[in-house]
Amino acid sequence: MAGVSVVREGRTILGPVDWQVELDERWIIIGPNGAGKTTLMRLAAAQMFPTTGTVTLIGEQMGRVDLREIRTSIGMSSSALAQRIPNDEMVSDIVISAGYDVLGRWREEYADMDRERAIEILEQVGAYHLADQKWGTLSEGERKRTLIARALMTDPELLLLDEPGAGLDLGGREDLIHLLSQLAEDPDSPAIVMITHHVEEIPPGFTHGMLLDEGGVVAQGVLEDVMTSEHLTKAFHQPISVTQDDGRWFARRTRRGGSHRSRRSAR
């Protein structure tokens, strides 16, 4: 993204943003409600055009190519997608249908190789046993794994995860973080961009971060340089202390007047 901004009814909801994601990078996007995170993700998913600036995805500039060609190389998991899945849809069909750019099986006939690929991915994300289950019977954690499997079905070059930990209990969150950490550390995985509201949900293995507030970029770059007490204090408008332990991040509000410097400890 170069000089990208999004303006609605005279109000700038994102930008200006200059941002580049490489194939081997795993990015965290974090910031308060209304910071522009979802707008940024929709741009990255080729779901909307910027008001100003240029967006180049998978080597193609938006506005100069059929967006359907770009979207086949982008996998996405989001709550908005989850809400559109029929309750009686089988998990294996949810995953397979990603390759046909549809949601909700109708009259499509799926090839054996597609079904084998779906089962392979479900096994990769720890959801093999869910293949014949219906969407409406799944727990929230099982739904998250199914959506990630669907996002990986087309062997994308870019994987977008919009708040994958939302709605999970502690156990489900930790299971998901473990899965995402495995994906992040796999050299064969695509570039990954993940939105979260909580630094505690940042999986080990993620390399870069962008901190947004009121549509603007507070900081971006190598994760350790972005996730500092100073930057989070500025973005969330209250004194925040950030620590890191054994590859995991933690944040808490501190007393005003206290130190906001980043502290790092190792096991």
N, C-alpha and C positions, 0 to 999 in steps of 0.2 A: 504494500500500500504506500502510495506517494502523495502527500498533501491531501489525504482523504478527510472529508467531513460530510456529515449528514445533517441537513436542516429541515425542520418541520414547522410550518406556520411561523416562520421567522425566528424560530429558536434552534440553536445549534445543540443537537443531542449527542453528537460525537465529533471530535476533531478539534484542530487538525491532527492527523495521525500519519506518521511515517513508520512502517513496520515491515520487517522481512523475516520469514521463517524458512529455515533450511531443512532438508530431508531428515537429518539426524538429530534435530532439536525437538524437545518436549516442553511446551509452554504452558504456564499457568496464567490465567487472566483473573484478577481479583479486584474487588472494589465494592463500595456500598451500593445499596439499591439506587437505581436511576443513574448509575455511573456511565452507562453506555455499553456494558458488557454484551448484552444480547444483540444490540445493533451491530457491534463489531463482529460477532459470530455469524450473523445473517449475511454480512458482507463476505466473510470468509467462506460461507457455504454457497455463494452465488445465488442467494435468495432475494437480493435487492441491489440497487445501484447506488453509488454515492452521489451526493449533491455536487461535490467538487473533488478533484483529484482522480487518480487512476488506481484500479485494483487489477493486479495480474495474478491469476491462479493457474497453477500447473503449466506455466509458460504461456498462457493465453490471456490477453487483456479483455476484461469485461467491456462489452459494447462493440467488440469486433469479432465475436464468435458466438455461435449458438450456445446458450448457457447449458443446455442439456448435455452437450459434449463435455463441459467442465464438470458437471455434477456427477458423472459416472466415475470420476477419479476422486471423489470426496465422500467419505463416510461420515454420517452424523448420528448422534444419539441425543435426544432432547425430550423433555416432558411434553412439549407440544406434539411431537411425533407419537409418543405413548398414548395420548388422549384420542388419537385417531384410529387406533387399532381395535377392530371388533373383538368383543370378549370371547367369541367362539372360534377365533383364529388359532390354528395350531402353531406352536413355537417353530417347528421346522419350516412351515410355510411363511411365517413372518420373516425368517432369515433368508430363505430362497428368493422371495419376491423382491428383495432389494436389487437383485440382478436384472429384474424386469422393470425397475423403476415404478412399481405399483405398491399399494398398501391395501391388503384385504384381497384374498384370492377370489377370483370370479370364475373364469373359464380357462385360465392359463393351464397349460400342460407342462410340467417341469421335467427336464431331462434327468436321467439317472446320475449323470456327472454333477449336476447342480445339487441334487439331494446329498450326494456323497460329500461335496464341498461344504454344505451346510452342517452336516453331522461332524465333519472334521473341525469346523470353527467352533461349534457348540462344545465340543470336547476340549478345545483349546482354552475356552473361557470358563470351564468347569460347569457347563450346563448340558452335557450330553444326555443326562437322565430326564431332561425336560422336553426332548424333541417331540414327543407325542402328547404333551400337555396342552391345554387350552389357555390362552392369554388371561382369561377371567379368573382362572384358578391359581395364578402365580402370586407369590409374595412380592413385595417391593424389590427386594434384592434379586430375586429371580428375573424380574422384569428388566432390571438394569443390565444383567448379564445377557439377556436375550437381545436387547437393543444394541449392545456393544457387538455381539455376534453379527447382527444384521448390518451394522456399520462396516464390519470387516469383510462381508461377503464378497464385495466386488474387488477385493485386493486394492484398496484405495492408496493414493499417494499422500493423502491428508486425512487425518481422523479428528473430528470435532466432537467434543463431549461437553454438553451444556448442563452443568450442575448434576453430574451423575450420582453424587451422594445425597441429593435432596430426598428427604422422606425416609431415609434408612435409620434403623436403630444402631446402637453401638457395634454389635456383632456384624450386622450387614455392612456397615461402613468400613470396618476393618477388613472384611473379606474383599470388598471392592477395591480398597486401597492396595491390598496385596496383588490383586489381579492387574490393576493399572501399573503397579510397579514392575511386574513381570513384562508387560507390554513395553513399558518405557525402556527397559534394559535389553530388550531383544533388538539386535541390530537389523533384523528383517522387518521390524515394525515401521509403519509410515510415520511421517511427521505428525505430532500430536499437539492439539491445542485444547485445553480444558478450562472451563469456567468454574469457579467455586466462590462461595462467600466466606469460607473458613480456611485459614492457613493449616489447620489440623488435618485437612483433607488432601494436602499436597503429597502425592506418593513419592517415595524415594525413587531416584532415577530421573526425575524431571530436572531440566537444565536451565530453563529461562523463565522469566516472568514479566508481566506487564501489570502495573497498578493504575487503575483508572479512578477518576473522581469528577463528577459533573461533566462528563464527556471528554475531559482532557487527560492526557497522560502525565501521571505524577512521576513515574519512573518505569524504565524497561531495560532489559538486558539480562546478564547472568543472574540466576535466581538469588544467590547469596548477596548480590549487590542491591537487589530490589527489595527483598523481604527484610527490611531493617525497621527498627522501632521508629526512627525518624520519618521514614516514608509512610508507614502505616498510620502514625499519629497525624500526619498531614492529610492523608486521604480520608480517614474516618473521623477527623475533627475531634479527637479526644486522645488523651495520653495512652499509648499502647506500647507495651513491652513485648518484644519478640525473642524467643529462644529456640535453639535447635538442639535436638538430642537424638543421636543414633539415626540420622537421616530424616527425622520427622520435625515438623515445625509446630510451635505453640505460641499463642498470643493471649495476652490478658490486659485489662485496663489497669493502669497504675495510678497512684495518688498524684494529684497535681503538684508540680514542684519537684517530683522525683526524677531520677535519671531515666531518659528514654533511649539510652544507647543500647545497641544490639549486643546481646550476650550469647555466646555459643559454648556449649559444653559437649563433651564426648564421653561415651560410656567407657 
